[in-house]
Amino acid sequence: MQSNMPSERQINANRINGAKSHGPVTPEGRLASSRNSLVHGLLSEAIILDGESAERFNALHDALIAEFEPQTPTECGLVETMVVCRWRLMRIWILENSAVAHEIRQQAAANQLENKPTQAALAYRTLSDNSRWLDVFNRYEARFDRQLSRALQRFDEVRARRKRKKVILPNEPNLSGKR
């Protein structure tokens, strides 16, 4: 299994795309942007485990912020939820890969006469029958994927609702009494 952590090429592409940004232009956007490092640092401290790359987490965070360009605190929160869910999904994939690779090594030592596919099959059988690790990984993966999908859906709904509120058609009567 391959790790789905961002590659150096992806990180560099994210940096190049980020350099094209001109940053926030409204006072509200500038205020929100001025708090990014504080929120960003707290988020990474709460999420990153020992041995995980803060640089990769920050690159993922920055890439999703650049992609979605959140404009409100709610949108920022939903993007951060997406970042955390994506990070945890990648963590589960790495942990699953590590567990399977470890068990394959165990099977290779115990079953030297078997070919590699048989050793891998024995490893998967051991992990699913004896330890239930694969069930746990699958359950967590499904959970984080659902959370990521819900956050994305909510982000789209919040943004659409915000944009609808901004659109005032000139030929419609203004029933609110405000001008």
N, C-alpha and C positions, 0 to 999 in steps of 0.2 A: 504494500500500500504506500502511496505517496502522501507526503505531508501537504496540506493545503495552505500552509503559511505563505504569506507573500514572498515572492522571490526577490532577489536584489534588483532584477530588471523591473519588476512591478513597483518596487519601492522607488526606484529612480524615475519611472514614468509618473508616479504620483507626485513626486517632487517637482517635475517639469510642469505638470498640469497645475499644481498649486501655485507655481511661480506666475502663471498667467492670470491669476486672480488679482483683482484690484482692491479686494477687501470690502468691508462694509462701507456704505455711502451715507446712510442715515444716522442720526444721533443715537437712535435706539440700537442699531446694528453695531455701531462703534462701542457702545456701552457693553453690549453682550459679548462682543469680541474681546474687550479688555479683561473680561473675567475668564476667558478660555483656559489660560494656563493654570489658574487656581482650580477650576472644576476638573480640567484634564488631569492634573496631578493627583487629585483626590481619587478620581475614578481609577486611574491606573494602579494606585497603591492598594485599592480595595479588590482589584480583580486579578492582578498578575501574581502567580505563584513563584516561589523560588525555582530558579532554573528556566523560567520563561523570559522571553526577550521584551523588555520595556520598549525598546526601539521599534520592534515589530508591532506591538500593541499600539503605540503612538502613530505609526504609519497607517495602520488600519483605521484608527480613529480619525486621523487627518483626511484620509481618502474618502471616508463616508461623509464627513462634514463637508468636504469640497464637492462631493457628488450631490448631496441633498440640499446644501445651502440653507440650513434651518434659519428661520426668521423670528421665531417666537420662543419663549421658554419651553412651551409644550413641545414644539418641533425639536428643540435641542434635546429635551429629555427622551423623546422617541428615537432620535438618531443615536443617542448614547445607549439606549436599550438595544438597538440593532447592533452596535459595536460589541457590547457585552455578549449578546447571544451568539454572534458570529465567532467571537474569540472562544467562547465555551464550546461551540461546535468544533472548531479546529482543535481545541484541547482534547476533546473526546476522541477525535479521529487519531490524534497522536498517541493517546493512551491505549486505544484499541490496537493500533499498529504495534506498539511496544509490547503489549501483553501477548499478542499473537506471535511476534518475532521471538520473544522469550520462550514461549511454549514450544515453538518449532525447534529452537535450539535444544530444549530438553528432550524432545522426541527424537531428534537427530542423534543425540548421545545414547539414548536408550534403544533406538531402532536403527542402528548403523547400516543394516542390510537393506532397509527400505529405501525406495527412491524419494526424492524431495516432495513430489505431490502427495505421496502417502504420508510422509512425516507431517506435512501441512494439514492434511485431513485429520490425522490423529491429534494434532494440536487443537484444531477447531473443536473436535469431539470432546477433548478433555476440558477445554474452556467452557463449552456449553453444558456438558453433562455434570461435571464435578464442581465447578466454581460458580456457574451462572453469570460469569463476567460478561459474556456476550449479550445476555439479556439486559444487564444493567447498562452497558454501553448503548444498546439499541434504544432503551427507554429514555436515557438522557439525550441522545441524539434527536429523537422524535420531539422531546420536550423543548429543547433549545430551538429546533427548526420551527415548531409551532409559535414559540414566543417571537422569533425573528419575523415570521410571516405576519403575525398580529400587529407587531410594532410598525412594520412597513405599511400594512393596510390602514392602521390608525393615522400614520403620518400623512398618507395620501388623503384621507378623509378630512383631517384638520387643515391641511393646506388648501384643499378644494373649498372648504367652508370659509376659510379666510379670504380666498380670492373672490368667492361669490359676494361676500360682504363689501368688498372694495368696488365691485362693478355696480355703478348706478347708471341705468340707461336714461338718456336725456329726454326721451319722449314719454316716460312713465311718470305718473303723478307721484309726488313726494307725500306719502300719507303720514309720515312721522311729524310733520310740522317743522322739521329742521331744514335749514337751507345749506 
